[in-house]
Amino acid sequence: MGLSFVTEPVSVSTPATSANLGPGFDALGLALTLYDDLTARVTDGEFSVTVTGQGAGELPTGADHLVIRSMLATFDELGQRPPGLAVECVNRIPQARGLGSSSAAIVGGVQLARGLVRGGLELLDDAAALRIAGRLEGHPDNVAPCLLGGFTIAWTEETGSRAVRLSPADGVRSTVFVPAERGYTATARAALPAEVPHADAAFNTGRGALLVHALTRDPSLLFPATEDRLHQGYRAAGMPESAALVAALRAAGVAAVISGAGPTVLALSEVPADFAAGAQWRGEVLGVDDAGARVKGGMVEHAERGPVAAGRTS
């Protein structure tokens, strides 16, 4: 028996995310209260995308758009594609700035596809959705918090991506400093060496473990917990303004890091009121998103998420 598609439009809000958070390279991520709003419906023929906001006039408007590519990959997992799709994207997450815009598109596509299939959220659970999203993105550090919300620890096994969702402690503050220029993950990854000193790996292991405790239990430890020796130093030459802002914030006692692959800078503790980042930076205070990418409309409404994700308890 084939799948049954809903006739009503389905919507999802996908949160921005910040990955790495300093020492948690390719593993730790945080969902933020800045959203892309996506709506999709099944049609009789073509695949079309309308984009407003970030990326309008630049992103594809057909089947090669990342949202539709992710939807089709999810439909393939479910066993049947619809004849056509019409997608509307209202994008607020800056493109190519280290705030998870591609992960938001991928997770949004996965969730829209699940919502457009009757019983899709049961046929394809969150663990399976994360595996699809991780495979499409290539690594799960951004797709995990986008899908699940909160603070996530993600990893990859032979069967695919896995994650645990944790709730940040009260007192965790996030401020993003977004520059006008873009950065690209491939360029940032190309700056990393094939090998690192054992002492640096040991340093980051300790700081990464401390960061989990600081984010969930004791934010007063966020400053030492966000120290890193694995990636930010190697990438500094490619984003000197971002590296300089991180250094200036940390000199002021702020737990600041490069957000994902940059060039956005993330501050995880309160920024002094008299701190001047410079005219080239747009600062915005954001909360932590607790819900992740929720499906709305059609025949379903996503259930509340507990601390269990992808088969593991926190």
N, C-alpha and C positions, 0 to 999 in steps of 0.2 A: 504494500500500500504506500502511495506517495505522501509527501508532506502536504499539510493544509496551511495555506498562507492567510493571514488576516487581511481584511480589506481596509481597515482603518490605518491612518498614519501612526507610526511609532516614533517616539522621541527619546533622546538620551543627552544628558549633560556630562561632558567629560572634563575632569579637573586637570589643570596644569600640574606638573610634578617637577621635583628637583631630585636628581640622583647623585650618588656618591656621598654628598654631605661631608666632604673632607676625606676621611680615611676609608670610607665604605665603598671603595671602587667596585663598580659593576654589581653591587650587592644591596646597598641601602637606598631607600627612596622615601619621599614625603609628598603627599597629595596636598595641593594648595587651593585656596578659594578663588580661583580664576578659571572661567569655564568657556569651552566651546559648546554651543547648543546645536544638535544635529537632529533632523527629522527625515524619515524615509517612508515611502509607501511603494507597494508593488504595483507595476503598470503592465500593460499588455505588450510592450515592445522594447523601446530603447533604454539605455542607461544614461541618465543625465544628472548633473550636479550643479547647483547654484551656490555660489560662495559670496558672502558679504563679510566685511571686516577684514581681518588679517588674511593676507594671501589672495584677496579678490583681484582678478585680472592677471594673476600669475599662476595659480594652481589649475590643473586640468579640470575639465568640465564634463568628462565622459567616463567610460569604463576604466580608464587608466588612473583616475583619482584614487588616492590611497584608501579613502573610506569605502568606495565600492570594491576595490581589490580585496580589502579585508572582509567585506560582506560576502563576496563570492567564495573566498576561501572557507568561510564559516558555513555557508550553504553546502559547499562540497563535503564538508565534514558531516553535515546533517544528512546528506544524500540526495539533495535536489536543489537546483537553482530556479528562481522565479523567472518568468519571461522577460521582465524588465524592472527597473528601479528608478525612482525619482528621489533625489536626496537634496536637502537644503542644509547648508552649513552656515551658521553665524559664528565666526571665529574671533575670539578675543585673546587667545594665547599667541604671543609673538612667535613668528616662524624663525627657526634656526637660531634660537637664542639660549638654548640650554634649559628650556622650561617644558620639554616633553610634548611639543606640538605634533610630532609624528606618532608618538605613542597615543596621544589623545585621538588622533584620526583612526589608528588601528583598533584601539579598544572600542571606540565609538562604532566602527564598522562591525566588529564582532557582536557587540550588544544589540545593535539594530537588527542584525540578521537573526539573533536569538529571539528578539521580540516580534519579528514578523512571521515567525512560525508558531502555529498553535502548539502550546506545550513546549516551546523551544528552550525555555529556561530549565526545564526538567530533563529534556533530551540531551542537553549540553550544559553540564553544571559549571560552576565557577572554576573548578580545577581544570576542566577541559578548555574553557574559554581562555584561561591564563596560558595554557600550553600553545594554543593557536596564536595568541597575541605575541608570546615570547618568540615563537618560530618566525613570525612575520617581521618582528623588530630586530631579531638577531641576538637580543639579550633582554633579560626581564626586569632590569632595575627601574625603568620608568613605567612599563606597562603594569607592573604589580600594584604600585600605589594608585595608578589611574583607575584600575579595575576595582580594587578593594578598598581604597581610601586609607586614611591614617598614615602610619609609619610602617614600612614593610621591609622585611629581610627576604631577599629573593636569591635563588640559586638554580642551577640547571643539572638535571640528572639525565641518564640515558633515555628516560621516557619523556623528557622535556622540562619545561620551567615549573618551578614550585615556589611558594611564598608563604610567609607567615605575616599576618597583620597584627600590629600592636597599636595601642592608643598613646599618643604623646601626653606627657604630664602637663598639668596646668602651669602656665608661666612660660611655655615655649612660644616665642614670638618669631615671626618670619617677615623680613623685609627684603624685597628684591630690588636690585638696581639694574635696570635694563638699558643697554646702550642702543644707539641707532644702527650700528653695523651688525652684521650677522656673523655667525661662526658655524662651522660644520663638523659634525662628529668624526667623519673620516679623516679630516685634516688634524683634528685634535688627537686621534688615536695614532696617526702616523708619527707624531712627535714622541711617542713612548718607546723606551728601549725594550729590546727583547728580554733582557735580564736586569734585575735590580740587586743591590747588595742585600745579603741576608739580614744585616742589622736593620735596614729600612723596612724589610718585610716584617720583621719581628716588632718594630716600632708601630707599624700600622695595624698589626693584629691586636696589640694592646689598646691602641686608640679606638679602633673599631668596636671592640668589646665595651670599652668605656662609654662610647657614644650611645650604644643601646641603653645603657643604664641612665646616662644623662638625659636622653630624650624622653624616657618613660618614667623615671623616678626622681632625678635630681638635676634640674636644669642649671644649677650653679656650677656644674662641672662641664658645661658645654664648651667653654673656651679651650681647656686642654684636650677635650674629647674630639675637637674638630681639627687637630693638627694632622698633617699628612706629609708623607715622603714618597708616595708611589706615583703620583701623576701630576699634581698641580705645578710643581717646580719644573718639570720637563716641558710643560705646555706654556709656561710663562712667556717665552720669547714670541710665541705666536699670538698672544693676547696681552701685551705689556700694560695696557690701560687697566684691564681687569685685575692683573696681578698687583698693580700698584694700589688699586682701590682695596683689595683684600688686605694688603699690608697696612694701609692707612687705617682701616677699620680695626684690625687686630691691635695696632698700636694704641687705639682708643679703648681697648678692652672688649671689643665686640667679637663674638664667635662667628667670623665671616669665612666663607669658602666660595670657590667657583661652583656655580650651579650646573650640574651635569658636565657636558663638554664645553660650557661657556658660550658666549662671553658674559652672560648675566652673572652677577655676584649675589649670593644669598647670605643674609645675616640672620642667625638663629637666636640672637639675644638682642635686647633693646639697644637701638642706636641713639647716642646722645643727641639731644635736640639741636645743639649747635654744630653738629657734624655737617660739613659741606662736601658732598660727593663731587660736585662739578656739574656744569650745565649739560655736559654730554650724557648724563645719566638720568633716567626717569625712575625715581624711587616710588615704591608702592608697598604699603603694609598689607600683608595677606594673612588670613587665618589658615588653620589646618583643616582640610576637607575630611570629614569622617565617613562619608557615605560611599565614595567612589562613583563609578559610572552607572547610574540607575536607569533602567528601562521604564518608560512611562507610555501609556496609551495601549492601543491594540486590546489584547485580552488579558494583559498581565501588568502587574506592578511589582517591582523587585522587592524582596523581603529585606528586613533589617539585617545587617551583617553583625555577627558576633566576632569573638577573637580567634575563631578557627577559620583558616583559609587553606585550600589545597591539601586538606587532609592532615594538617598538623595543628596542634594546640599551642597557644602562646605560653 
